[in-house]
Amino acid sequence: MVRTQISLSEEEYKAAKHEAGRLGISLAELLRRSLRTILPADASRPWMRYAGMIETGDPNASRTIDDVVYGQKD
């Protein structure tokens, strides 16, 4: 991980912090997700554009990811 520093206006900072709090993520994660939506996907791994970007609204979704990806077991 590379550390970087950015400058935001007070309004941008407050709005970003509010949105991160609403989503339950850090400001850094909000900014990483935002960048992923505008940067071109790695041509060798185009599916990575979507990795970690799905929201189900279910706080326990990570426990049932196999059901989501592969379908429920019979």
VEXDREN-2710 file (C-alpha; in Angstrom, 1 decimal):
% VEXDREN-2710
k/r/px/py/pz
1/MET/0.0/0.0/0.0
2/VAL/1.3/3.4/-0.9
3/ARG/0.5/6.3/1.4
4/THR/-0.5/9.6/-0.2
5/GLN/-1.9/13.0/0.9
6/ILE/-4.6/15.0/-0.7
7/SER/-6.1/18.4/-0.1
8/LEU/-9.9/18.8/0.2
9/SER/-12.0/21.9/0.8
10/GLU/-13.8/21.9/4.2
11/GLU/-17.1/21.2/2.4
12/GLU/-15.6/18.2/0.4
13/TYR/-14.1/16.8/3.5
14/LYS/-17.3/17.0/5.6
15/ALA/-19.4/15.6/2.7
16/ALA/-17.0/12.7/2.2
17/LYS/-16.7/11.9/5.9
18/HIS/-20.5/11.9/6.2
19/GLU/-20.9/9.6/3.2
20/ALA/-18.2/7.2/4.6
21/GLY/-20.0/7.2/7.9
22/ARG/-23.3/6.5/6.2
23/LEU/-21.7/3.5/4.4
24/GLY/-19.9/2.3/7.5
25/ILE/-16.5/2.6/5.9
26/SER/-13.4/4.7/6.4
27/LEU/-12.7/7.9/4.4
28/ALA/-9.8/6.2/2.8
29/GLU/-12.0/3.3/1.6
30/LEU/-14.5/5.7/0.3
31/LEU/-11.8/7.5/-1.7
32/ARG/-10.4/4.1/-3.0
33/ARG/-13.8/3.0/-4.1
34/SER/-14.4/6.3/-5.8
35/LEU/-11.1/6.0/-7.7
36/ARG/-11.9/2.4/-8.8
37/THR/-15.1/3.7/-10.5
38/ILE/-13.2/6.1/-12.8
39/LEU/-9.9/4.3/-13.4
40/PRO/-9.6/1.9/-16.3
41/ALA/-9.8/-1.7/-15.4
42/ASP/-6.6/-3.8/-15.5
43/ALA/-6.9/-5.4/-19.0
44/SER/-5.4/-8.7/-17.6
45/ARG/-8.1/-8.8/-14.8
46/PRO/-11.1/-6.8/-16.0
47/TRP/-13.4/-8.4/-13.4
48/MET/-11.4/-6.6/-10.6
49/ARG/-13.4/-3.5/-11.4
50/TYR/-16.3/-5.1/-9.6
51/ALA/-14.4/-6.9/-6.8
52/GLY/-15.6/-5.8/-3.4
53/MET/-18.1/-3.3/-4.9
54/ILE/-21.4/-5.2/-4.5
55/GLU/-23.8/-4.2/-1.8
56/THR/-26.7/-6.5/-0.8
57/GLY/-28.0/-4.5/2.2
58/ASP/-27.5/-7.7/4.2
59/PRO/-25.0/-7.2/7.0
60/ASN/-24.3/-10.9/7.0
61/ALA/-23.8/-11.2/3.3
62/SER/-20.1/-12.1/3.6
63/ARG/-21.2/-15.3/5.5
64/THR/-23.3/-16.5/2.6
65/ILE/-21.1/-15.4/-0.3
66/ASP/-20.9/-18.9/-1.7
67/ASP/-24.7/-19.0/-1.9
68/VAL/-24.7/-15.7/-3.7
69/VAL/-22.0/-16.7/-6.2
70/TYR/-22.7/-20.4/-6.7
71/GLY/-26.4/-20.7/-5.6
72/GLN/-27.8/-22.3/-2.6
73/LYS/-27.0/-25.9/-1.8
74/ASP/-29.8/-28.4/-2.2
END
